Amino acid sequence: QVQLVESGGGLVQPGGSLRLSCAASGFTVSSYAMTWYRQAPGKEREWVATITKRNSTNYADSVKGRFTISRDNAKNTVYLQMNSPKPEDTAVYYCKATLGFTDYWGKGTLVTVSS
């Protein structure tokens, strides 16, 4: 059974740092593309970053240079390192795994960027 569990969210000050985790079970994260999305209050869910099974990474322009997606195969976990967050980064962050033609989502973790 495929399961994704996000953690690490919370309150962070602008300019600080935070690391989100996405622990996977039921499959091996190194074999599939893994993606982070976010959804701010009153807005649609938007793509943040992707890491492919070949370790290529891509980022939304809004987070490029500040966020880093990575993967720990031994822990079967994907991370999103958030550096220099801004208030507009406040959102629920979701992890998604694409296995063949099926997308699996976690339940999300809330990040609030505020002083």
Secondary structure, DSSP 8 states (H G I E B T S, - for coil): --EEEEE--EEE-TT-EEEEEEEEESS-GGGSEEEEEEE-TTS--EEEEEE-TT--EEE-TTTTTTEEEEEETTTTEEEEEEES--GGG-EEEEEEEEETTEEEE---EEEEE--
